[in-house]
Amino acid sequence: MSELEELRALVREVIRDVLPGGFPGGLPMAETVNLSSDEDLAAFVKRLLDLDQDQREEVRSGRKRFRLATSSALPVPAGAANGAERSGESAPVRRIERGAVTEAVINAAARAGERLVLGRGAVLTPLARDRARASGVQIEKER
């Protein structure tokens, strides 16, 4: 193995150790859970208690995360930009007409439970696309 290959292997190992979720991408896994009743909550807690040591460490370290399933009965978050909903769709919509859609925009949309609609002038960065997939944010590109 050449010095360059050894250096690359060391860098990959450090990245794997440092980034949540490891390499590539460093994005944590997110599982959507539906907790609409006391029975759902009890079943979820029982499932967590039954995890093996490796799975518990993933939860503790943040490599595995959980998101609550959204319900159309829930109120629209106060911070949602353009909180108008399209008919028949439960997630509030945020329209972005132009500019770069970054990971920060995706994180804000995920917190607000929003769906993004990108206009012709909006560009989605690769990291934002990966974050949207990991966090379950729906993105629609207008043509």
C-alpha positions as CSV (number, residue, x, y, z in Angstrom):
1,M,0.0,0.0,0.0
2,S,1.5,3.4,-1.0
3,E,1.7,6.3,1.4
4,L,-1.1,8.1,-0.4
5,E,-3.4,5.1,-0.1
6,E,-2.5,4.7,3.6
7,L,-3.3,8.4,4.2
8,R,-6.6,8.1,2.4
9,A,-7.5,5.0,4.5
10,L,-6.7,7.0,7.7
11,V,-8.8,10.0,6.6
12,R,-11.7,7.7,5.8
13,E,-11.4,6.1,9.3
14,V,-11.3,9.5,11.0
15,I,-14.4,10.7,9.0
16,R,-16.2,7.5,9.9
17,D,-15.5,8.1,13.6
18,V,-16.2,11.8,13.6
19,L,-19.3,12.3,11.5
20,P,-22.7,11.1,12.8
21,G,-23.8,8.2,10.6
22,G,-20.3,7.5,9.4
23,F,-19.1,7.8,5.8
24,P,-20.3,8.6,3.2
25,G,-22.5,11.6,3.7
26,G,-22.5,11.6,7.5
27,L,-26.2,11.8,7.7
28,P,-28.0,10.1,10.6
29,M,-30.7,7.5,9.9
30,A,-34.2,8.7,10.7
31,E,-37.1,6.4,11.3
32,T,-40.6,7.8,11.3
33,V,-42.7,6.5,14.2
34,N,-46.5,7.0,14.7
35,L,-47.3,7.6,18.4
36,S,-51.0,8.5,18.3
37,S,-52.0,6.5,21.3
38,D,-50.7,5.2,24.7
39,E,-50.5,1.7,23.2
40,D,-48.3,3.0,20.4
41,L,-46.0,4.7,22.9
42,A,-45.8,1.6,25.1
43,A,-44.9,-0.6,22.0
44,F,-42.2,1.9,20.9
45,V,-40.6,2.0,24.4
46,K,-40.7,-1.8,24.6
47,R,-39.0,-1.9,21.2
48,L,-36.3,0.5,22.4
49,L,-35.7,-1.6,25.5
50,D,-35.2,-4.7,23.3
51,L,-32.4,-3.2,21.2
52,D,-29.1,-4.9,21.2
53,Q,-26.0,-3.0,22.5
54,D,-24.9,-1.8,19.0
55,Q,-28.4,-0.5,18.2
56,R,-28.6,1.3,21.5
57,E,-25.2,3.0,20.8
58,E,-26.6,4.2,17.5
59,V,-29.5,5.8,19.3
60,R,-27.3,7.3,22.0
61,S,-24.8,8.7,19.6
62,G,-27.4,10.2,17.3
63,R,-26.6,8.0,14.3
64,K,-30.1,6.6,14.5
65,R,-32.9,9.1,15.1
66,F,-36.7,9.1,15.3
67,R,-39.2,11.5,13.9
68,L,-42.8,11.6,14.8
69,A,-45.2,10.9,11.9
70,T,-47.2,14.1,11.2
71,S,-50.9,14.0,11.1
72,S,-53.2,16.3,9.2
73,A,-55.1,16.9,12.5
74,L,-52.0,18.7,13.9
75,P,-52.0,22.5,13.7
76,V,-49.6,24.1,11.2
77,P,-46.4,25.2,12.9
78,A,-46.3,28.9,13.7
79,G,-42.9,29.4,12.1
80,A,-44.0,27.9,8.7
81,A,-43.3,30.2,5.9
82,N,-46.2,30.4,3.5
83,G,-48.2,28.1,5.7
84,A,-50.8,27.7,3.0
85,E,-51.6,24.2,2.1
86,R,-52.5,22.8,-1.2
87,S,-55.8,21.1,-1.3
88,G,-55.5,17.4,-0.4
89,E,-52.0,17.7,1.0
90,S,-51.3,17.7,4.7
91,A,-47.9,19.3,4.9
92,P,-47.5,23.0,4.8
93,V,-45.8,24.2,1.6
94,R,-42.8,26.5,1.4
95,R,-42.2,28.0,-2.0
96,I,-38.6,28.9,-3.0
97,E,-38.5,30.9,-6.3
98,R,-34.8,31.4,-6.7
99,G,-31.4,30.9,-5.2
100,A,-29.6,28.0,-3.6
101,V,-31.5,25.6,-1.4
102,T,-29.0,24.6,1.3
103,E,-28.9,22.0,4.1
104,A,-30.0,24.8,6.5
105,V,-33.2,25.4,4.5
106,I,-33.9,21.6,4.6
107,N,-33.3,21.4,8.4
108,A,-35.7,24.3,8.9
109,A,-38.3,22.7,6.7
110,A,-37.9,19.4,8.6
111,R,-38.4,21.1,11.9
112,A,-41.5,22.9,10.6
113,G,-42.9,19.8,8.9
114,E,-42.9,21.6,5.5
115,R,-42.8,20.4,1.9
116,L,-40.7,22.4,-0.5
117,V,-41.7,23.6,-3.9
118,L,-38.8,24.9,-5.9
119,G,-39.3,27.4,-8.7
120,R,-37.4,27.5,-11.9
121,G,-34.7,29.8,-10.4
122,A,-34.1,27.6,-7.4
123,V,-31.1,25.2,-7.2
124,L,-30.9,22.3,-4.7
125,T,-27.4,21.6,-3.5
126,P,-26.3,17.9,-3.3
127,L,-25.9,18.0,0.5
128,A,-29.4,19.5,0.8
129,R,-30.8,16.7,-1.4
130,D,-29.1,14.1,0.9
131,R,-30.4,15.8,4.0
132,A,-33.9,16.0,2.6
133,R,-33.9,12.2,1.9
134,A,-32.6,11.5,5.4
135,S,-35.1,13.8,7.1
136,G,-38.1,13.0,5.0
137,V,-38.6,16.5,3.5
138,Q,-40.5,16.2,0.2
139,I,-39.2,18.4,-2.6
140,E,-41.1,19.2,-5.8
141,K,-39.4,21.0,-8.7
142,E,-41.6,23.1,-10.9
143,R,-40.9,22.9,-14.6
